[in-house]
Structure formats: C-alpha cells, structure tokens
Amino acid sequence: MFGFRAYPTPILRPLGPFIAGAVIVFWATNSLQNSMLKSDEFKKDPRNPYG
C-alpha cells in the first residue's frame, strides 16, 4: 500500500522493559503520593482532596 512493504519489525518485544519500567514507576509514584496525602502532616491541608 502506497509503496510500503510490510516488514516483520518487532515493536513490543524490544520495548517491553521500558513499558514495564514505566508501569513500575507510575505505580510507585502513585502509591507514594497516596500515602503522603493520608499522612497526619497533610490531613489538615485545604488542598488535600481527601480532607
């Protein structure tokens, strides 16, 4: 189609470690942020969505 050939280029296999690392960093950042929002220091902050 339009002069392009369908080469069997692997996409997900080489990017797998980067995708896994991104998921782990996102999960760790989210859990750290949630635990900090629920701490005693930030419970009385008016910007806290759980307050």
C-alpha positions in Angstrom: 0.0 0.0 0.0 1.5 3.3 -1.1 4.8 1.6 -1.9 5.4 0.5 1.7 6.4 -3.1 2.4 5.2 -5.0 5.4 8.4 -5.8 7.2 8.1 -8.0 10.3 9.6 -5.4 12.6 9.3 -6.3 16.3 7.8 -3.5 18.3 6.6 -4.8 21.7 9.4 -7.2 22.4 12.2 -4.6 22.4 10.0 -2.0 24.2 8.9 -4.5 26.9 11.4 -3.5 29.5 10.7 0.2 29.0 6.9 -0.4 29.3 7.4 -2.5 32.4 9.7 0.2 33.9 7.1 2.9 33.2 4.4 0.9 34.9 6.5 0.3 37.9 7.5 4.0 38.2 3.9 5.1 37.8 2.6 2.6 40.4 5.4 3.6 42.9 4.8 7.3 42.4 1.0 6.9 42.8 1.3 4.8 46.0 3.8 7.3 47.5 1.6 10.2 46.7 -1.5 8.5 48.2 0.4 7.6 51.4 1.7 11.2 51.7 -1.8 12.6 51.3 -3.1 10.3 54.1 -0.4 11.2 56.5 -1.0 13.3 59.6 1.0 16.3 58.3 -1.1 16.8 55.2 -4.5 15.8 56.5 -5.4 19.3 57.6 -4.2 21.0 54.4 -7.1 22.6 52.5 -5.6 21.4 49.2 -5.9 17.8 50.2 -8.6 16.1 48.2 -9.2 13.6 51.0 -9.7 16.3 53.6 
